[in-house]
Amino acid sequence: MNNPITPPPELVEEWIEIAKPEPWKRPPDPNVLCAIAAQWGADQELESCCSWVDWKCSGPTARLLRKDRRPKPPSLKEQALLAIDTAVADDRLSADVANVVRRALEQLDD
């Protein structure tokens, strides 16, 4: 490994606090701690790759790479609309009621 990704000590301390199952319990949950650290490392690598792509290529390539590799989770509104579609498909909700709820959701901001 030519260039190890090492988080700053303050960040490690923050992760340890986040990973504690309860404030009075120690040690922190290693699974949570590992997941946080792995995500941070992956994010650092992605940013490094995007910087390299920006340097080597022109256009929106790095932005598209970042967007595809770190997609945003669906909004609560998108999740609700999907739940409505699923309920209608499973015959748990009538199409008429679904349309009323769908119209109401569409008027809300994301």
mmCIF file of the C-alpha atoms, coordinates in Angstrom:
data_MODEL
# 
_entry.id   MODEL 
# 
loop_
_atom_site.group_PDB 
_atom_site.id 
_atom_site.type_symbol 
_atom_site.label_atom_id 
_atom_site.label_alt_id 
_atom_site.label_comp_id 
_atom_site.label_asym_id 
_atom_site.label_entity_id 
_atom_site.label_seq_id 
_atom_site.pdbx_PDB_ins_code 
_atom_site.Cartn_x 
_atom_site.Cartn_y 
_atom_site.Cartn_z 
_atom_site.occupancy 
_atom_site.B_iso_or_equiv 
_atom_site.pdbx_formal_charge 
_atom_site.auth_seq_id 
_atom_site.auth_comp_id 
_atom_site.auth_asym_id 
_atom_site.auth_atom_id 
_atom_site.pdbx_PDB_model_num 
ATOM 1   C CA . MET A 1 1   ? 0.000   0.000  0.000   1.00 0.00 ? 1   MET A CA 1 
ATOM 2   C CA . ASN A 1 2   ? 1.733   3.159  -1.182  1.00 0.00 ? 2   ASN A CA 1 
ATOM 3   C CA . ASN A 1 3   ? -0.467  5.785  0.456   1.00 0.00 ? 3   ASN A CA 1 
ATOM 4   C CA . PRO A 1 4   ? -2.447  4.504  3.450   1.00 0.00 ? 4   PRO A CA 1 
ATOM 5   C CA . ILE A 1 5   ? -5.644  6.313  4.325   1.00 0.00 ? 5   ILE A CA 1 
ATOM 6   C CA . THR A 1 6   ? -5.354  7.247  7.990   1.00 0.00 ? 6   THR A CA 1 
ATOM 7   C CA . PRO A 1 7   ? -8.096  9.157  9.777   1.00 0.00 ? 7   PRO A CA 1 
ATOM 8   C CA . PRO A 1 8   ? -7.111  11.921 12.189  1.00 0.00 ? 8   PRO A CA 1 
ATOM 9   C CA . PRO A 1 9   ? -7.179  10.906 15.889  1.00 0.00 ? 9   PRO A CA 1 
ATOM 10  C CA . GLU A 1 10  ? -10.041 13.329 16.649  1.00 0.00 ? 10  GLU A CA 1 
ATOM 11  C CA . LEU A 1 11  ? -12.191 11.578 14.058  1.00 0.00 ? 11  LEU A CA 1 
ATOM 12  C CA . VAL A 1 12  ? -11.391 8.169  15.536  1.00 0.00 ? 12  VAL A CA 1 
ATOM 13  C CA . GLU A 1 13  ? -12.456 9.427  18.982  1.00 0.00 ? 13  GLU A CA 1 
ATOM 14  C CA . GLU A 1 14  ? -15.719 10.720 17.469  1.00 0.00 ? 14  GLU A CA 1 
ATOM 15  C CA . TRP A 1 15  ? -16.375 7.312  15.884  1.00 0.00 ? 15  TRP A CA 1 
ATOM 16  C CA . ILE A 1 16  ? -15.735 5.564  19.200  1.00 0.00 ? 16  ILE A CA 1 
ATOM 17  C CA . GLU A 1 17  ? -18.367 7.771  20.842  1.00 0.00 ? 17  GLU A CA 1 
ATOM 18  C CA . ILE A 1 18  ? -20.844 7.114  18.026  1.00 0.00 ? 18  ILE A CA 1 
ATOM 19  C CA . ALA A 1 19  ? -20.264 3.351  18.202  1.00 0.00 ? 19  ALA A CA 1 
ATOM 20  C CA . LYS A 1 20  ? -20.960 3.043  21.933  1.00 0.00 ? 20  LYS A CA 1 
ATOM 21  C CA . PRO A 1 21  ? -24.207 1.115  22.389  1.00 0.00 ? 21  PRO A CA 1 
ATOM 22  C CA . GLU A 1 22  ? -24.909 3.038  25.619  1.00 0.00 ? 22  GLU A CA 1 
ATOM 23  C CA . PRO A 1 23  ? -22.976 5.941  27.130  1.00 0.00 ? 23  PRO A CA 1 
ATOM 24  C CA . TRP A 1 24  ? -21.923 3.901  30.170  1.00 0.00 ? 24  TRP A CA 1 
ATOM 25  C CA . LYS A 1 25  ? -20.859 0.795  28.241  1.00 0.00 ? 25  LYS A CA 1 
ATOM 26  C CA . ARG A 1 26  ? -17.425 0.073  26.829  1.00 0.00 ? 26  ARG A CA 1 
ATOM 27  C CA . PRO A 1 27  ? -15.985 -0.980 24.460  1.00 0.00 ? 27  PRO A CA 1 
ATOM 28  C CA . PRO A 1 28  ? -17.813 0.392  21.423  1.00 0.00 ? 28  PRO A CA 1 
ATOM 29  C CA . ASP A 1 29  ? -19.554 -1.994 19.054  1.00 0.00 ? 29  ASP A CA 1 
ATOM 30  C CA . PRO A 1 30  ? -16.764 -3.126 16.703  1.00 0.00 ? 30  PRO A CA 1 
ATOM 31  C CA . ASN A 1 31  ? -19.218 -3.740 13.864  1.00 0.00 ? 31  ASN A CA 1 
ATOM 32  C CA . VAL A 1 32  ? -20.486 -0.159 13.993  1.00 0.00 ? 32  VAL A CA 1 
ATOM 33  C CA . LEU A 1 33  ? -16.972 1.201  14.365  1.00 0.00 ? 33  LEU A CA 1 
ATOM 34  C CA . CYS A 1 34  ? -15.713 -0.843 11.401  1.00 0.00 ? 34  CYS A CA 1 
ATOM 35  C CA . ALA A 1 35  ? -18.644 0.193  9.226   1.00 0.00 ? 35  ALA A CA 1 
ATOM 36  C CA . ILE A 1 36  ? -18.085 3.893  9.980   1.00 0.00 ? 36  ILE A CA 1 
ATOM 37  C CA . ALA A 1 37  ? -14.350 3.590  9.320   1.00 0.00 ? 37  ALA A CA 1 
ATOM 38  C CA . ALA A 1 38  ? -14.857 1.596  6.121   1.00 0.00 ? 38  ALA A CA 1 
ATOM 39  C CA . GLN A 1 39  ? -17.339 4.173  4.788   1.00 0.00 ? 39  GLN A CA 1 
ATOM 40  C CA . TRP A 1 40  ? -14.952 7.016  5.620   1.00 0.00 ? 40  TRP A CA 1 
ATOM 41  C CA . GLY A 1 41  ? -12.085 5.219  3.870   1.00 0.00 ? 41  GLY A CA 1 
ATOM 42  C CA . ALA A 1 42  ? -14.221 4.486  0.827   1.00 0.00 ? 42  ALA A CA 1 
ATOM 43  C CA . ASP A 1 43  ? -15.309 8.131  0.689   1.00 0.00 ? 43  ASP A CA 1 
ATOM 44  C CA . GLN A 1 44  ? -11.664 9.261  0.858   1.00 0.00 ? 44  GLN A CA 1 
ATOM 45  C CA . GLU A 1 45  ? -10.743 6.897  -1.987  1.00 0.00 ? 45  GLU A CA 1 
ATOM 46  C CA . LEU A 1 46  ? -13.694 8.081  -4.092  1.00 0.00 ? 46  LEU A CA 1 
ATOM 47  C CA . GLU A 1 47  ? -12.704 11.714 -3.604  1.00 0.00 ? 47  GLU A CA 1 
ATOM 48  C CA . SER A 1 48  ? -9.127  10.871 -4.571  1.00 0.00 ? 48  SER A CA 1 
ATOM 49  C CA . CYS A 1 49  ? -10.343 9.109  -7.724  1.00 0.00 ? 49  CYS A CA 1 
ATOM 50  C CA . CYS A 1 50  ? -12.629 12.024 -8.588  1.00 0.00 ? 50  CYS A CA 1 
ATOM 51  C CA . SER A 1 51  ? -9.733  14.456 -8.178  1.00 0.00 ? 51  SER A CA 1 
ATOM 52  C CA . TRP A 1 52  ? -7.649  12.333 -10.519 1.00 0.00 ? 52  TRP A CA 1 
ATOM 53  C CA . VAL A 1 53  ? -10.486 12.158 -13.066 1.00 0.00 ? 53  VAL A CA 1 
ATOM 54  C CA . ASP A 1 54  ? -10.950 15.941 -12.859 1.00 0.00 ? 54  ASP A CA 1 
ATOM 55  C CA . TRP A 1 55  ? -7.242  16.376 -13.493 1.00 0.00 ? 55  TRP A CA 1 
ATOM 56  C CA . LYS A 1 56  ? -7.095  13.905 -16.423 1.00 0.00 ? 56  LYS A CA 1 
ATOM 57  C CA . CYS A 1 57  ? -10.492 14.445 -18.075 1.00 0.00 ? 57  CYS A CA 1 
ATOM 58  C CA . SER A 1 58  ? -12.708 17.315 -18.994 1.00 0.00 ? 58  SER A CA 1 
ATOM 59  C CA . GLY A 1 59  ? -16.442 17.471 -18.515 1.00 0.00 ? 59  GLY A CA 1 
ATOM 60  C CA . PRO A 1 60  ? -18.726 16.156 -15.798 1.00 0.00 ? 60  PRO A CA 1 
ATOM 61  C CA . THR A 1 61  ? -17.050 12.742 -15.406 1.00 0.00 ? 61  THR A CA 1 
ATOM 62  C CA . ALA A 1 62  ? -16.000 13.165 -11.763 1.00 0.00 ? 62  ALA A CA 1 
ATOM 63  C CA . ARG A 1 63  ? -19.395 14.570 -10.759 1.00 0.00 ? 63  ARG A CA 1 
ATOM 64  C CA . LEU A 1 64  ? -21.149 11.639 -12.442 1.00 0.00 ? 64  LEU A CA 1 
ATOM 65  C CA . LEU A 1 65  ? -18.761 9.152  -10.832 1.00 0.00 ? 65  LEU A CA 1 
ATOM 66  C CA . ARG A 1 66  ? -19.441 10.618 -7.376  1.00 0.00 ? 66  ARG A CA 1 
ATOM 67  C CA . LYS A 1 67  ? -23.210 10.608 -8.013  1.00 0.00 ? 67  LYS A CA 1 
ATOM 68  C CA . ASP A 1 68  ? -23.228 6.974  -9.183  1.00 0.00 ? 68  ASP A CA 1 
ATOM 69  C CA . ARG A 1 69  ? -20.950 5.698  -6.398  1.00 0.00 ? 69  ARG A CA 1 
ATOM 70  C CA . ARG A 1 70  ? -22.697 7.581  -3.558  1.00 0.00 ? 70  ARG A CA 1 
ATOM 71  C CA . PRO A 1 71  ? -26.356 7.706  -4.530  1.00 0.00 ? 71  PRO A CA 1 
ATOM 72  C CA . LYS A 1 72  ? -28.678 9.574  -2.211  1.00 0.00 ? 72  LYS A CA 1 
ATOM 73  C CA . PRO A 1 73  ? -31.381 7.476  -0.529  1.00 0.00 ? 73  PRO A CA 1 
ATOM 74  C CA . PRO A 1 74  ? -34.923 8.116  -1.746  1.00 0.00 ? 74  PRO A CA 1 
ATOM 75  C CA . SER A 1 75  ? -36.735 10.957 -0.008  1.00 0.00 ? 75  SER A CA 1 
ATOM 76  C CA . LEU A 1 76  ? -39.577 10.243 2.392   1.00 0.00 ? 76  LEU A CA 1 
ATOM 77  C CA . LYS A 1 77  ? -41.967 11.467 -0.311  1.00 0.00 ? 77  LYS A CA 1 
ATOM 78  C CA . GLU A 1 78  ? -40.487 9.028  -2.863  1.00 0.00 ? 78  GLU A CA 1 
ATOM 79  C CA . GLN A 1 79  ? -40.730 6.198  -0.337  1.00 0.00 ? 79  GLN A CA 1 
ATOM 80  C CA . ALA A 1 80  ? -44.376 7.044  0.371   1.00 0.00 ? 80  ALA A CA 1 
ATOM 81  C CA . LEU A 1 81  ? -45.256 7.110  -3.336  1.00 0.00 ? 81  LEU A CA 1 
ATOM 82  C CA . LEU A 1 82  ? -43.588 3.718  -3.781  1.00 0.00 ? 82  LEU A CA 1 
ATOM 83  C CA . ALA A 1 83  ? -45.521 2.358  -0.785  1.00 0.00 ? 83  ALA A CA 1 
ATOM 84  C CA . ILE A 1 84  ? -48.767 3.560  -2.374  1.00 0.00 ? 84  ILE A CA 1 
ATOM 85  C CA . ASP A 1 85  ? -47.922 1.873  -5.679  1.00 0.00 ? 85  ASP A CA 1 
ATOM 86  C CA . THR A 1 86  ? -47.080 -1.366 -3.853  1.00 0.00 ? 86  THR A CA 1 
ATOM 87  C CA . ALA A 1 87  ? -50.299 -1.274 -1.807  1.00 0.00 ? 87  ALA A CA 1 
ATOM 88  C CA . VAL A 1 88  ? -52.386 -0.748 -4.963  1.00 0.00 ? 88  VAL A CA 1 
ATOM 89  C CA . ALA A 1 89  ? -50.557 -3.562 -6.772  1.00 0.00 ? 89  ALA A CA 1 
ATOM 90  C CA . ASP A 1 90  ? -51.197 -5.883 -3.801  1.00 0.00 ? 90  ASP A CA 1 
ATOM 91  C CA . ASP A 1 91  ? -54.907 -4.891 -3.689  1.00 0.00 ? 91  ASP A CA 1 
ATOM 92  C CA . ARG A 1 92  ? -54.483 -3.425 -0.211  1.00 0.00 ? 92  ARG A CA 1 
ATOM 93  C CA . LEU A 1 93  ? -55.473 0.066  -1.343  1.00 0.00 ? 93  LEU A CA 1 
ATOM 94  C CA . SER A 1 94  ? -58.035 1.170  -3.898  1.00 0.00 ? 94  SER A CA 1 
ATOM 95  C CA . ALA A 1 95  ? -56.908 3.164  -6.899  1.00 0.00 ? 95  ALA A CA 1 
ATOM 96  C CA . ASP A 1 96  ? -59.252 6.021  -5.957  1.00 0.00 ? 96  ASP A CA 1 
ATOM 97  C CA . VAL A 1 97  ? -57.830 6.377  -2.454  1.00 0.00 ? 97  VAL A CA 1 
ATOM 98  C CA . ALA A 1 98  ? -54.306 5.984  -3.793  1.00 0.00 ? 98  ALA A CA 1 
ATOM 99  C CA . ASN A 1 99  ? -54.855 8.846  -6.234  1.00 0.00 ? 99  ASN A CA 1 
ATOM 100 C CA . VAL A 1 100 ? -56.025 11.169 -3.438  1.00 0.00 ? 100 VAL A CA 1 
ATOM 101 C CA . VAL A 1 101 ? -53.000 10.346 -1.281  1.00 0.00 ? 101 VAL A CA 1 
ATOM 102 C CA . ARG A 1 102 ? -50.637 10.540 -4.262  1.00 0.00 ? 102 ARG A CA 1 
ATOM 103 C CA . ARG A 1 103 ? -51.947 14.014 -5.207  1.00 0.00 ? 103 ARG A CA 1 
ATOM 104 C CA . ALA A 1 104 ? -51.487 15.203 -1.627  1.00 0.00 ? 104 ALA A CA 1 
ATOM 105 C CA . LEU A 1 105 ? -47.928 13.878 -1.517  1.00 0.00 ? 105 LEU A CA 1 
ATOM 106 C CA . GLU A 1 106 ? -47.060 15.477 -4.856  1.00 0.00 ? 106 GLU A CA 1 
ATOM 107 C CA . GLN A 1 107 ? -47.897 18.894 -3.382  1.00 0.00 ? 107 GLN A CA 1 
ATOM 108 C CA . LEU A 1 108 ? -45.303 18.473 -0.623  1.00 0.00 ? 108 LEU A CA 1 
ATOM 109 C CA . ASP A 1 109 ? -41.703 19.578 -1.020  1.00 0.00 ? 109 ASP A CA 1 
ATOM 110 C CA . ASP A 1 110 ? -39.069 16.843 -1.055  1.00 0.00 ? 110 ASP A CA 1 
# 
